[in-house]
Amino acid sequence: MQPMEAVVFGLVVYNMAIIAEILRAGLAALPKGQAEAALAVGMTRWQTLLSVELPQAVRTMTPSLIAQLVVLLKDSSLGFIIGYPELLKSIQNNTQYFGQQYAVALFAVGAAVYLALNISLSQLAIRIQRRGSKRSAGTIDTKGAAAELPAGAVVLDPGGGRNV
């Protein structure tokens, strides 16, 4: 097995186990009434999962999933242990080639690359989280909804009276 294949295989197996647990926890956190309501209107179990449960669960799981992607990015540097020439290994090789006087500069560039990737991934997570929280915080306009009712419809107001 080539070093690249070994790194990818190890990281995929490890991170998919964690991502599967995040998905399981996100789906388990949903109220049971969501699935029951979808099944009551005639949706199949797969339709319920894909159309009702997963969209809601993904909103709550997004921070954990993005955090796991950050961990995956950091774990990729462990590839140098089996000889895969990733960023850290390239910095070490360049330090040996150019000499120790450039070691600090080369490691500073490597740190900047890791920081740039991790900060951009974290900013992406924040942006996605804000977008998801704005969608879930939507309110229903009951006055506008009443205007769309057909003529002669009976609407109960909160005070218990009837409006026609």
Contacts in CASP RR format, 6 or more apart in sequence:
PFRMAT RR
TARGET T0000
AUTHOR 0000-0000-0000
METHOD contacts of the structure
MODEL  1
MQPMEAVVFGLVVYNMAIIAEILRAGLAALPKGQAEAALAVGMTRWQTLL
SVELPQAVRTMTPSLIAQLVVLLKDSSLGFIIGYPELLKSIQNNTQYFGQ
QYAVALFAVGAAVYLALNISLSQLAIRIQRRGSKRSAGTIDTKGAAAELP
AGAVVLDPGGGRNV
1 9 0 8 1.000
3 79 0 8 1.000
3 82 0 8 1.000
3 83 0 8 1.000
3 84 0 8 1.000
3 85 0 8 1.000
4 84 0 8 1.000
6 82 0 8 1.000
6 84 0 8 1.000
7 76 0 8 1.000
7 78 0 8 1.000
7 79 0 8 1.000
7 82 0 8 1.000
7 84 0 8 1.000
7 86 0 8 1.000
11 72 0 8 1.000
11 75 0 8 1.000
11 76 0 8 1.000
14 75 0 8 1.000
15 68 0 8 1.000
15 71 0 8 1.000
15 72 0 8 1.000
15 75 0 8 1.000
18 68 0 8 1.000
19 65 0 8 1.000
19 68 0 8 1.000
22 61 0 8 1.000
22 64 0 8 1.000
22 65 0 8 1.000
22 68 0 8 1.000
23 57 0 8 1.000
23 61 0 8 1.000
25 61 0 8 1.000
26 57 0 8 1.000
26 60 0 8 1.000
26 61 0 8 1.000
27 53 0 8 1.000
27 54 0 8 1.000
27 57 0 8 1.000
29 57 0 8 1.000
29 60 0 8 1.000
30 53 0 8 1.000
30 56 0 8 1.000
30 57 0 8 1.000
34 52 0 8 1.000
34 53 0 8 1.000
34 56 0 8 1.000
35 48 0 8 1.000
35 52 0 8 1.000
35 53 0 8 1.000
37 52 0 8 1.000
38 47 0 8 1.000
38 48 0 8 1.000
38 51 0 8 1.000
38 52 0 8 1.000
38 53 0 8 1.000
39 45 0 8 1.000
39 48 0 8 1.000
43 51 0 8 1.000
43 52 0 8 1.000
59 132 0 8 1.000
59 133 0 8 1.000
59 135 0 8 1.000
59 136 0 8 1.000
62 125 0 8 1.000
62 128 0 8 1.000
62 129 0 8 1.000
62 132 0 8 1.000
63 125 0 8 1.000
63 129 0 8 1.000
66 121 0 8 1.000
66 122 0 8 1.000
66 124 0 8 1.000
66 125 0 8 1.000
66 128 0 8 1.000
67 125 0 8 1.000
69 121 0 8 1.000
70 118 0 8 1.000
70 121 0 8 1.000
70 122 0 8 1.000
73 114 0 8 1.000
73 117 0 8 1.000
73 118 0 8 1.000
73 121 0 8 1.000
74 114 0 8 1.000
74 118 0 8 1.000
76 86 0 8 1.000
77 86 0 8 1.000
77 87 0 8 1.000
77 88 0 8 1.000
77 114 0 8 1.000
79 86 0 8 1.000
79 89 0 8 1.000
80 86 0 8 1.000
80 88 0 8 1.000
80 89 0 8 1.000
80 92 0 8 1.000
83 89 0 8 1.000
85 93 0 8 1.000
87 110 0 8 1.000
87 113 0 8 1.000
87 114 0 8 1.000
88 110 0 8 1.000
91 106 0 8 1.000
91 107 0 8 1.000
91 109 0 8 1.000
91 110 0 8 1.000
94 102 0 8 1.000
94 106 0 8 1.000
95 102 0 8 1.000
95 103 0 8 1.000
95 106 0 8 1.000
95 107 0 8 1.000
98 106 0 8 1.000
146 155 0 8 1.000
146 163 0 8 1.000
149 155 0 8 1.000
152 164 0 8 1.000
153 164 0 8 1.000
154 162 0 8 1.000
154 163 0 8 1.000
154 164 0 8 1.000
155 162 0 8 1.000
155 163 0 8 1.000
155 164 0 8 1.000
156 162 0 8 1.000
156 163 0 8 1.000
157 163 0 8 1.000
END
